[in-house]
Amino acid sequence: MTQILPHIAGLRTDEQLQQFLQRWRSDTVLVNFGSSWCHHCHQMFPHFLSLSKRFPQLKYAVAQVDYMHEETRGITYTPTFAVYKKGRKVDQFFGANEQQLRDHMWLWTQQADGQDGGSG
């Protein structure tokens, strides 16, 4: 596992993903699954970076699908974004749509804030 930025982890194996999800098990995690050859992934990455700073309540990772086999088995389009809570995937969406990414980040941030401050 590498750090792309202080708040974004870089993942290349299924084992690294599982370790990351375990480490942040009590938080909401958003993973950006992409590939080095994917034009849309490169197009979305600056938006992902910018929005990750805007929504710091979530934990973030970028995963390379070329090296991950177990977790990426169902991914047929890149970029694919997956949201995890308690180590389980609870949401998944794909495509080079900045508004969709922003909307999902906002939604999961609201739920994370509600969980932190609620009676849970």
N, C-alpha and C positions, 0 to 999 in steps of 0.2 A: 504494500500500500504506500502510495506517495501522496504528498500534499500539493495540489495544484495551486491553491491559495490557502491561507491559514484556515479558511472556513469551508474549503472544498477538498474532499479526498479524491485521489485517483485510484481506481480499482481495475485490476487486470485478470483476476481469477475469481472463480466461484467462492473459494475459501476466503479471499479478502473481503468479498461482499458479505459473507456470513459473519465474519469478524466485525465488520463495520456495523452491521445491523444489530449484532449482540451488544456492541459497545454503546450504541445509542438507543437501546431497547425502550427506554422510557420516553423517548422523543419521537416526533414525527420526522421521517426521513424521506427526501426526494432524491431519486437516482436518475441521472440522465444517461441512458444507454445509447451509445453511438459507435461510430467507426471512423477511422482515419480517412477512409476513401469516400465518405458520405458528404456530399455537397451541402445538403440540408442541415446536417449536424454542425458543420462549420458556420453556416448561416445563422443558426440558432444560438451558438455558444456565447457570443457577446451579450445576448438578451438574458441567457441563463445566468451569466456572471452578474450582470446589473441587477436583475431581479432577486438573486440570492442575497445581495447586500440590502435590498429594500425589505426583504422578509427574513430577518435573521433568526426568527423563532424556529425555523426548520433546520435540519441538518442535511448537508448536501454531499453528493458524490457523483463522479463521472465514471462510467464503466465502459470498457472497450469490449464490444460484443465479439470481436474476432478471437478473443482469448477465453471467453466465458461460455461454457456449454450448457450446464445444468440450468442456470437461472435464465438464460436467454433463449431457451428452446422454443418458447411461444412468441418470440419477437420476430415479426415478419417485415417490419418497416422501421427505419431509423430516421430521425431520433425517436426513441420511445422513452417516455418519462413514467416512472413508477413511484408510487407513494407507499411507504411501509409504516405500520404502527405495531409496536410490540413484536417486531421481527416478521410480521406477515404483510403481504401485499394487499392493500385495501383499495387501490385506485391505479389505473393505467390509462395513458393517452399517448397519442403519437402525432408527429407531423411538425412542420416548420411554421407554426402559428403562434406568434408572440402573445396575442391576446388570450388564446387558450391557456398558454403556460402561465401567464399572469393571473388569470381567473382561478386556476387550480391552486396556485401558490397562495393566493389571497384566501381561498376557501379553507385550505388546510391550516393556514396560519390562524384563522378565526377559530377553528376547532381546537387547535393546540392551545391557544390563549384561554378558551373556555374550559378546557380540561385542567390547565394549570390553576385557574382561579375558581373552579367550580367545586361542587361538593362531592364529585367523582364517586 
